[in-house]
């Protein structure tokens, strides 16, 4: 029965012209605090989105546990509409939060299915450093809820799942934020 932790990355530098932002100084501190908070846990396998903010969030814990981080493209951020300019991604994401999963494009639904397939194949306890939309996608799937936004996971919050008899179960939602997106 694998234990799965979905960990949202730390605060990232947000600019409409940057497609793969790095952590802010606060995000770096959040990552160090997460590593300190988890230092005494039994080490889990570490997986990260290929995005810099997720990899940087995983780094302090990986160093503490002296483990490698496996980069997994399936847990990256939701793909934008194919013709959307980078400068419009932020407003698109904010608007997306009020929609339902069936309203998305086929490539976005494939992204979601890929995440779920990946999680169902895990055999070991695993911490996955990922994104707001990844976490909401998984929670919505487990709940069988068509709404995209399920909750507002804070930076470095930990949402715990278990995989029992090939079924994902929500053990505990991560810490919530006060606002939708900062």
N, C-alpha and C positions, 0 to 999 in steps of 0.2 A: 504494500500500500504506500506508494510514493507520496511524500509531502512536497507540495509545490508552492513556492513563494514568488509572487509577482511583485517586483519592486519597481516603483516608478523612479525614473532618473531624478537627479538633483536639479535645482533651478538652472536653467540655461539662458545664455545671452540670446535675446530675441530681437532680430532685425529682419525686415521683409526681404532683404537681399541675401541672407545667409541660409542655405538649405540644410547645413549640418552644423549647428552651433555647438560651441563648447560650453562647459559649465561656467557660471559666474563665480566670483569668490565665495558668495553665500552657498552656491551649489557644491563647491568643493568642501566647504565646512560641513554641509549636510551629509555628504558622502563619508567624511571622516567620522562623524557622529554615528552614522548607521553602522559603520565597521566596529566602532567601540561598543555599540549596543548589542551587536551580534557576535562579538569576539568569543564569548563563552559557549556559544551553541556548537553542537557537533557540526563539523564542516559538511556542507552540501556541495553537490556539483554546481558550478557557476556557469551561467549562460548569459550572454548579452546580445542585445540588438547591435548591429554594426554601427549605429549612429554614435558619434563622439560622446554625446552627453550620457548615454547609457554605459559605454565602455569606461568613461572616467568615473562614473558613480560606482562601478564594480571594482575598480582598481584598489582602493584601500582595503576592502574586505578580502580580495584575492591575496594581497600582500600579507595581511594579518594571518590568513589561513595557509599561506604559502601554496597557493593553488593557481592553476591556469584558468583563464576564462575562455570558454568556447563561444565563438562568434556565430550567431544563428540569424540569418537573414529573415527567417519566417516571423520573428518577433519584432520586426522593425515597425516604424510608424506607418499609419494607414496611407495608401497611395492616393494622391490627389486625382481629380478628374484629369484626363489625358491632355486637355488643352488649357489647363489653368496655369497662368503665370505665377511664379514663385511669390511675387509681391501680393498676391491675392489669397495665398494659402491660409493665413491666420483668420481672416473673415470667413472663409469657406468652412474651416474647422468649427468655428463658433456657431455658424448656422447649422452645421451638421448635427450638433448636439441635440437639437430639437426634432430630429427626424427619426425614422424607423429604419431598421436594417433592410427591409425589402425595397426601400427607395434608392439604394446604392447601385452603382454600376457593376457589371459582371466582374471586372478586375478587382474591385474592392471586396466583393463577396468571396472571391477566390482567396484573397489575402486573409480574410476571416477564417475560411475553411482550413487554410494551411496552418494557422495558429492552433486551431482545435485539434487537427491531426497530429501536430507536433506534440502537444500536451498529452494526448492519449497514448503516445508511444514511449513516454518517459518511464524508466524502470527504477530510477534512483531518486532520492530526495534531491531537489534542485531549486536553486534560487535563480530567477530570471529577471535581469535588469532590462526594463522595457518602457513603455509609454502609456500615457493616459488612455488613448483609444484602444490599445491592446488590452488593457485591464478591463475597460468597459465592455469590449467585445466578448471577452471570456465570461465575465459576470452575466451579461445578457444571455449568452448561450446556456449557461448553467441554469439560470432562472427561467429559461424559455420565454423570455420577455422581448418583444419586438422593438422596444425603445433603445436608441443608441446610448444615451446617457443613463447610466445606472446610479452613479455616484460621482463625487469629485475627489479622486485620490490626490492627496497632497504629495509634494516632492518627497522622495525617499520613503513613502508609505509602503507598507508590506501587506498585501492581500494574500491570505493563506487558503490553499486548496488542498484537497486530497484526491487521489485516484484510487477508487475501490471497485473491484470487479468491472473494470473498463468504463466506469462512470466517474466523471469529475464532480466533486462536491465542494461547495463553498463552505469553508470552515469559519473564516472571519474576513470582513472587509478591512482594508487598510484605513489609516487615519484620513479624515476628510479635510478639504480646504474650505475656506470661507467664500472664495469667489470661483467662478467657472475656470477662467484662464488668466494667468498673470504673465 
